């Protein structure tokens, strides 16, 4: 491989605890990656609208963000990002005139000289581009029959040379789709899209597809990688840059469930009860997280002592990794947009106050569709009515934790939300795509 290698470093703010300087910034190496030249190949690319095109575009951006040199090779499309080269080869397209002419013959079972000529022409066009790559990811072109000349050209080129390493990303399978049955025939070149390419790494987008592909190719399922499609959770929820930064730094997307306590740090908010509740919930939900959004109240000097006590209690309860005081990681005022974003991201609202004059978080949570667990005090009863879940602010935290855990365990929506957060692109890239690229760099 002619790739380079480098360290990626990041700055992280150490959480403040008694005896530790607040706001200390350090630079630590978080990863050692191989810088690679990666090409992504498909019939078309963004801004062409299509499911595969969308996924290809997202992959390209993620890889560029990770520091790789990325290029897109397609028959149609346009430059996606200044960091990503776009190479247009018209004969790669599935609807180019010559490609369609050859396909009409192939659909009838005819392999003419036109096909062989097209294969050679495509191979010649691809060759100088592939020579400059360490890894090529071919999306669907080796599982569909939309341009079998491209499939054959890729097979010829990659069998002849060991580089670039080849990843075949299969979204769809022509041979298992009944709608394509009349267009497929035994023998070359149709068999290219149902054969196991031993010099390539096959990837599918679901366990269902893995079963289909393994049966089609007659190989063990563990030879096939599964990397599902994803979403940008923070973008879908409309989170601003500051909220996204907090979510990433505190790994909030890994929470299950994520509980929000949007209050200032004052004794009447009874925050110590929330910490004890979370400590109990961890026994059933080891990935539970609690976020307390506010700073110490500004009108009582003892609130700073209360904050120190809470930090100490957090250590005593061994919940430092799952209880986050934003006052401990953010020096500045948090605007409403950040709080609203955290409401949309969270799964539950917890409000254990001894007293309240009103109870605005109950209203905010209702509009963000969050279940509310709060103290049974008149102002919160007035707002929550029959729609909130109440407990005494002096109740045993074990009992409250049991009620919240039972609710979270029974809520199909909370279960679905927390389970499917792993489909966020950041998780998928770090846990599956980047390791695949590293493996491909050493394959076969």
C-alpha positions as CSV (number, residue, x, y, z in Angstrom):
1,X,0.0,0.0,0.0
2,X,1.2,3.5,-0.8
3,X,-0.9,5.1,1.8
4,X,0.4,7.3,4.5
5,X,-0.2,7.0,8.2
6,X,-0.7,9.6,10.9
7,X,-2.0,10.2,14.4
8,X,-5.3,11.9,14.9
9,X,-5.4,13.9,18.1
10,X,-8.2,15.8,19.8
11,X,-8.5,18.2,22.7
12,X,-10.7,17.2,25.6
13,X,-11.7,19.1,28.7
14,X,-11.2,17.1,31.9
15,X,-14.3,17.0,34.0
16,X,-14.0,19.0,37.2
17,X,-14.0,17.1,40.5
18,X,-12.8,18.2,43.9
19,X,-9.1,18.7,43.9
20,X,-8.9,18.8,40.1
21,X,-8.2,22.1,38.3
22,X,-11.4,23.1,36.4
23,X,-11.2,23.4,32.6
24,X,-7.8,21.8,32.1
25,X,-7.3,21.1,28.4
26,X,-5.0,18.3,27.3
27,X,-4.2,16.8,23.9
28,X,-4.3,13.0,23.7
29,X,-3.9,10.6,20.8
30,X,-7.2,8.9,20.3
31,X,-6.5,6.8,17.2
32,X,-3.8,5.7,14.8
33,X,-5.1,5.3,11.3
34,X,-3.8,4.5,7.9
35,X,-4.4,7.2,5.4
36,X,-5.7,5.6,2.2
37,X,-6.8,6.6,-1.3
38,X,-10.3,5.3,-1.6
39,X,-12.5,5.2,-4.6
40,X,-16.3,4.6,-4.6
41,X,-17.8,3.3,-7.8
42,X,-21.5,3.2,-8.9
43,X,-23.6,3.8,-12.0
44,X,-24.4,7.3,-10.7
45,X,-23.6,9.5,-7.8
46,X,-25.1,12.5,-6.0
47,X,-26.9,14.8,-6.9
48,X,-28.6,12.0,-8.7
49,X,-31.4,10.9,-6.4
50,X,-31.4,7.3,-5.3
51,X,-31.0,5.1,-2.3
52,X,-27.5,3.8,-3.2
53,X,-26.4,7.3,-4.4
54,X,-27.4,8.7,-1.0
55,X,-25.5,6.1,0.9
56,X,-22.4,6.4,-1.4
57,X,-22.4,10.1,-0.8
58,X,-22.6,9.7,2.9
59,X,-19.8,7.2,2.9
60,X,-17.6,9.5,0.8
61,X,-18.1,12.4,3.3
62,X,-17.4,10.2,6.3
63,X,-14.2,8.9,4.8
64,X,-13.1,12.4,3.8
65,X,-13.9,13.6,7.4
66,X,-11.7,10.8,8.7
67,X,-8.8,12.1,6.7
68,X,-8.7,9.7,3.7
69,X,-8.2,10.8,0.1
70,X,-11.6,10.0,-1.5
71,X,-12.8,9.9,-5.1
72,X,-16.1,9.0,-6.6
73,X,-16.3,7.2,-10.0
74,X,-19.6,7.3,-11.8
75,X,-21.4,7.7,-15.1
76,X,-23.5,10.5,-13.8
77,X,-23.2,13.0,-11.0
78,X,-21.3,16.0,-9.9
79,X,-18.6,17.0,-7.4
80,X,-19.9,16.4,-3.9
81,X,-17.4,18.2,-1.7
82,X,-14.1,20.1,-2.4
83,X,-12.2,17.3,-0.7
84,X,-13.7,14.6,-2.9
85,X,-12.6,14.1,-6.5
86,X,-15.3,13.3,-9.0
87,X,-14.4,11.2,-12.1
88,X,-17.2,10.9,-14.7
89,X,-17.0,7.9,-17.1
90,X,-20.1,7.9,-19.2
91,X,-19.9,4.2,-19.9
92,X,-20.1,3.4,-16.2
93,X,-23.7,4.6,-16.3
94,X,-26.5,2.1,-16.4
95,X,-28.6,4.2,-18.9
96,X,-25.9,5.3,-21.3
97,X,-26.9,4.6,-24.9
98,X,-24.3,1.9,-25.7
99,X,-24.8,0.3,-22.3
100,X,-28.5,0.1,-22.9
101,X,-28.0,-1.3,-26.4
102,X,-25.8,-4.1,-25.0
103,X,-28.1,-4.8,-22.2
104,X,-31.1,-5.3,-24.5
105,X,-29.1,-8.1,-26.2
106,X,-28.0,-9.6,-22.9
107,X,-31.6,-9.6,-21.7
108,X,-32.3,-11.9,-24.6
109,X,-29.4,-14.2,-23.7
110,X,-27.1,-12.8,-26.5
111,X,-23.4,-12.0,-25.8
112,X,-22.2,-10.3,-28.9
113,X,-19.0,-8.6,-30.0
114,X,-20.5,-5.3,-28.8
115,X,-20.3,-6.6,-25.3
116,X,-16.7,-7.6,-25.5
117,X,-15.8,-4.2,-27.1
118,X,-17.7,-2.4,-24.3
119,X,-15.9,-4.3,-21.6
120,X,-12.5,-3.4,-23.1
121,X,-13.5,0.3,-23.4
122,X,-14.7,0.5,-19.8
123,X,-11.6,-1.3,-18.6
124,X,-9.3,1.2,-20.4
125,X,-11.2,4.1,-18.8
126,X,-11.1,2.6,-15.3
127,X,-7.5,1.5,-15.4
128,X,-5.7,4.9,-14.8
129,X,-8.0,5.7,-12.0
130,X,-7.7,2.3,-10.3
131,X,-3.9,2.6,-10.5
132,X,-4.1,5.5,-8.1
133,X,-6.2,3.8,-5.4
134,X,-5.5,1.7,-2.4
135,X,-9.1,0.6,-1.9
136,X,-12.1,0.5,-4.4
137,X,-15.6,0.1,-3.0
138,X,-18.0,-1.0,-5.8
139,X,-21.7,-0.3,-4.8
140,X,-24.1,-2.7,-6.5
141,X,-22.2,-3.1,-9.7
142,X,-21.3,-6.7,-8.9
143,X,-24.7,-7.8,-7.7
144,X,-27.0,-6.2,-10.3
145,X,-27.1,-6.6,-14.1
146,X,-27.6,-3.0,-15.0
147,X,-24.2,-2.8,-16.6
148,X,-22.7,-6.2,-16.9
149,X,-19.9,-4.8,-19.1
150,X,-18.8,-2.7,-16.1
151,X,-19.0,-5.8,-13.9
152,X,-16.9,-7.8,-16.3
153,X,-14.3,-5.1,-16.8
154,X,-13.9,-4.8,-13.0
155,X,-13.6,-8.5,-12.6
156,X,-10.9,-8.7,-15.3
157,X,-8.9,-5.8,-13.9
158,X,-9.0,-6.8,-10.2
159,X,-8.2,-10.4,-10.9
160,X,-5.1,-9.4,-12.9
161,X,-3.8,-7.0,-10.3
162,X,-3.7,-7.2,-6.5
163,X,-4.4,-3.5,-6.0
164,X,-6.6,-1.7,-5.3
165,X,-8.1,-3.9,-2.7
166,X,-11.7,-4.5,-3.6
167,X,-14.9,-4.2,-1.5
168,X,-18.1,-5.3,-3.1
169,X,-21.0,-3.5,-1.4
170,X,-24.2,-5.3,-2.2
171,X,-27.4,-3.4,-1.6
172,X,-29.5,-5.4,-4.0
173,X,-29.2,-8.9,-5.5
174,X,-30.5,-9.4,-9.1
175,X,-30.5,-13.2,-8.8
176,X,-32.8,-13.3,-5.8
177,X,-35.3,-10.7,-7.2
178,X,-38.2,-12.3,-9.2
179,X,-38.7,-9.1,-11.2
180,X,-35.3,-9.7,-12.9
181,X,-35.6,-13.4,-13.5
182,X,-36.4,-13.1,-17.2
183,X,-33.4,-10.9,-17.8
184,X,-30.8,-13.4,-16.3
185,X,-29.3,-16.4,-18.0
186,X,-26.9,-19.1,-17.0
187,X,-23.2,-18.6,-17.9
188,X,-21.0,-15.6,-18.5
189,X,-21.5,-12.7,-17.8
190,X,-24.7,-13.2,-15.8
191,X,-22.9,-15.5,-13.4
192,X,-20.5,-12.8,-12.4
193,X,-23.2,-11.3,-10.1
194,X,-23.8,-14.6,-8.3
195,X,-20.2,-15.9,-7.9
196,X,-18.1,-15.4,-4.9
197,X,-15.2,-13.2,-5.8
198,X,-12.4,-14.6,-3.6
199,X,-10.2,-11.6,-4.1
200,X,-12.8,-9.2,-2.7
201,X,-14.6,-8.5,0.6
202,X,-18.4,-8.8,0.2
203,X,-20.5,-6.4,2.3
204,X,-24.3,-6.4,2.6
205,X,-26.7,-4.0,4.3
206,X,-28.7,-6.4,6.5
207,X,-28.7,-9.9,8.0
208,X,-31.4,-10.8,5.6
209,X,-29.2,-9.9,2.6
210,X,-26.3,-11.9,4.2
211,X,-28.4,-15.0,4.3
212,X,-29.5,-14.5,0.7
213,X,-26.0,-13.8,-0.6
214,X,-24.5,-16.8,1.3
215,X,-27.1,-19.1,-0.2
216,X,-26.7,-17.6,-3.7
217,X,-22.9,-18.0,-3.7
218,X,-22.7,-21.2,-1.6
219,X,-20.4,-19.7,1.0
220,X,-20.4,-19.5,4.8
221,X,-22.2,-16.5,6.2
222,X,-19.2,-15.4,8.2
223,X,-17.3,-14.5,5.0
224,X,-19.8,-11.7,4.4
225,X,-19.7,-8.4,6.4
226,X,-22.9,-6.7,7.4
227,X,-22.8,-2.9,7.5
228,X,-26.3,-1.4,7.6
229,X,-27.3,2.0,6.3
230,X,-27.5,4.8,8.8
231,X,-28.9,8.2,9.6
232,X,-27.5,11.3,11.1
233,X,-29.4,11.4,14.4
234,X,-28.2,14.9,15.3
235,X,-29.2,16.3,11.9
236,X,-32.6,14.5,12.0
237,X,-33.3,16.1,15.4
238,X,-32.2,19.5,14.2
239,X,-29.5,19.9,16.8
240,X,-27.3,22.9,16.6
241,X,-23.5,22.7,16.5
242,X,-23.1,23.2,20.3
243,X,-25.6,20.5,21.1
244,X,-23.9,18.1,18.7
245,X,-20.5,18.9,20.3
246,X,-21.9,18.1,23.7
247,X,-23.6,14.9,22.5
248,X,-20.3,13.7,20.9
249,X,-18.1,14.7,23.9
250,X,-20.4,13.0,26.4
251,X,-21.3,10.1,24.1
252,X,-25.0,10.7,24.7
253,X,-26.0,8.7,21.6
254,X,-24.8,5.6,23.4
255,X,-27.2,6.1,26.3
256,X,-30.0,3.7,27.0
257,X,-32.1,5.5,28.2
258,X,-31.0,9.1,28.2
259,X,-32.6,11.1,31.1
260,X,-32.7,14.9,31.2
261,X,-32.9,17.1,34.3
262,X,-33.0,20.7,33.0
263,X,-32.5,22.7,36.2
264,X,-30.1,25.0,37.9
265,X,-28.0,23.5,40.7
266,X,-29.9,24.5,43.8
267,X,-30.8,22.5,46.8
268,X,-34.6,22.7,46.3
269,X,-34.1,20.8,43.0
270,X,-33.3,17.7,45.0
271,X,-30.6,16.6,42.5
272,X,-29.1,14.1,44.9
273,X,-32.2,12.0,44.5
274,X,-31.7,12.0,40.8
275,X,-28.2,10.7,41.2
276,X,-29.3,7.9,43.5
277,X,-32.1,7.0,41.1
278,X,-29.6,6.6,38.3
279,X,-27.3,4.6,40.5
280,X,-30.1,2.1,41.1
281,X,-31.2,2.1,37.4
282,X,-27.7,1.1,36.3
283,X,-28.4,-2.4,37.7
284,X,-31.0,-3.0,34.9
285,X,-29.8,-0.4,32.4
286,X,-26.0,-0.3,32.5
287,X,-25.9,2.4,29.8
288,X,-28.4,4.8,31.4
289,X,-27.2,8.4,31.4
290,X,-28.4,11.5,33.2
291,X,-27.7,15.1,32.1
292,X,-28.2,18.0,34.4
293,X,-28.2,21.2,32.3
294,X,-27.9,24.2,34.6
295,X,-25.1,25.9,36.5
296,X,-25.3,26.6,40.2
297,X,-28.1,29.1,41.1
298,X,-26.7,32.7,41.0
299,X,-28.5,34.1,44.1
300,X,-27.2,31.9,46.9
301,X,-23.5,31.5,47.6
302,X,-24.1,28.0,49.2
303,X,-25.1,26.6,45.8
304,X,-21.4,26.2,44.9
305,X,-21.0,24.1,48.0
306,X,-24.0,22.1,47.0
307,X,-22.4,21.5,43.6
308,X,-19.2,20.2,45.2
309,X,-21.3,17.9,47.4
310,X,-23.1,16.6,44.3
311,X,-19.8,15.9,42.5
312,X,-18.6,14.1,45.6
313,X,-21.8,12.0,45.7
314,X,-21.4,11.2,42.0
315,X,-18.0,9.7,42.8
316,X,-19.3,7.8,45.9
317,X,-22.1,6.3,43.8
318,X,-19.7,5.3,41.0
319,X,-21.8,7.1,38.4
320,X,-19.3,9.6,37.1
321,X,-19.4,8.1,33.6
322,X,-23.2,8.3,33.3
323,X,-24.1,11.4,35.2
324,X,-23.1,14.6,33.4
325,X,-23.3,18.1,34.8
326,X,-23.0,20.5,31.9
327,X,-21.7,23.1,34.3
328,X,-18.7,20.8,34.7
329,X,-17.9,20.8,30.9
330,X,-19.2,24.1,29.6
331,X,-18.1,27.5,30.9
332,X,-20.6,29.6,28.9
333,X,-24.3,30.1,29.1
334,X,-26.3,27.5,27.3
335,X,-28.9,29.0,25.0
336,X,-32.4,27.7,24.8
337,X,-31.7,26.0,21.5
338,X,-29.2,23.7,23.2
339,X,-31.7,22.7,25.9
340,X,-34.4,22.2,23.3
341,X,-32.1,20.0,21.4
342,X,-31.3,17.9,24.4
343,X,-35.0,17.5,25.1
344,X,-35.5,16.1,21.5
345,X,-32.5,13.8,22.0
346,X,-33.6,12.5,25.5
347,X,-35.9,9.6,26.4
348,X,-37.2,10.8,29.8
349,X,-37.6,13.9,31.8
350,X,-36.8,13.7,35.5
351,X,-37.8,16.5,37.9
352,X,-37.4,15.5,41.6
353,X,-37.8,19.0,43.1
354,X,-38.8,19.7,46.7
355,X,-40.6,22.8,45.5
356,X,-41.3,24.7,42.3
357,X,-43.2,28.0,41.6
358,X,-44.2,26.8,38.1
359,X,-42.4,23.9,36.3
360,X,-41.6,24.9,32.7
361,X,-39.6,21.7,32.0
362,X,-42.9,19.8,32.1
363,X,-44.4,21.9,29.3
364,X,-41.2,21.6,27.3
365,X,-41.0,17.9,27.7
366,X,-44.6,17.4,26.7
367,X,-44.0,19.2,23.4
368,X,-40.8,17.1,22.8
369,X,-42.9,14.0,23.5
370,X,-40.9,12.9,26.5
371,X,-42.5,11.0,29.4
372,X,-42.3,13.0,32.6
373,X,-41.3,11.6,36.0
374,X,-41.6,14.4,38.6
375,X,-42.3,15.2,42.2
376,X,-45.9,15.1,43.4
377,X,-46.1,18.8,44.3
378,X,-49.0,21.1,43.4
379,X,-47.3,23.2,40.6
380,X,-46.2,20.1,38.8
381,X,-49.6,18.4,39.3
382,X,-51.3,21.5,37.9
383,X,-49.3,21.2,34.7
384,X,-48.9,17.4,34.3
385,X,-52.4,16.4,35.2
386,X,-53.0,12.8,34.5
387,X,-50.2,12.7,31.9
388,X,-47.1,12.7,34.2
389,X,-45.7,10.1,36.5
390,X,-45.4,11.3,40.1
391,X,-43.4,10.4,43.2
392,X,-42.7,11.9,46.5
393,X,-39.5,13.9,46.6
394,X,-38.7,12.1,49.8
395,X,-39.4,8.6,48.4
396,X,-36.9,5.8,48.4
397,X,-34.7,6.1,45.2
398,X,-34.9,2.3,44.8
399,X,-38.7,2.5,44.5
400,X,-38.5,5.4,42.0
401,X,-35.8,3.7,40.0
402,X,-37.9,0.6,39.8
403,X,-40.9,2.5,38.5
404,X,-38.8,4.4,35.8
405,X,-37.0,1.2,34.8
406,X,-40.3,-0.7,34.5
407,X,-41.7,2.1,32.3
408,X,-38.6,2.2,30.1
409,X,-38.5,-1.6,29.8
410,X,-42.2,-1.6,28.7
411,X,-42.1,1.4,26.4
412,X,-41.7,0.1,22.8
413,X,-40.8,3.6,21.7
414,X,-38.0,4.1,24.2
415,X,-36.7,0.6,23.4
416,X,-36.8,1.3,19.7
417,X,-35.2,4.7,20.0
418,X,-32.3,3.5,22.2
419,X,-31.8,0.3,20.2
420,X,-31.6,2.1,16.8
421,X,-29.3,4.8,17.9
422,X,-26.5,2.5,16.9
423,X,-27.5,3.2,13.3
424,X,-26.1,6.7,13.7
425,X,-23.5,7.2,11.0
426,X,-20.8,8.1,13.6
427,X,-21.2,4.8,15.3
428,X,-21.4,2.8,12.0
429,X,-18.3,4.5,10.7
430,X,-16.1,4.1,13.8
431,X,-17.2,0.6,14.6
432,X,-17.7,-1.0,11.2
433,X,-16.6,1.1,8.2
434,X,-13.2,2.3,9.3
435,X,-12.2,-1.2,10.6
436,X,-13.3,-2.6,7.2
437,X,-11.1,-0.1,5.4
438,X,-8.1,-1.1,7.6
439,X,-8.8,-4.8,6.9
440,X,-9.1,-4.1,3.1
441,X,-5.7,-2.4,3.2
442,X,-4.2,-5.8,4.2
443,X,-6.4,-8.0,2.1
444,X,-6.1,-10.7,0.8
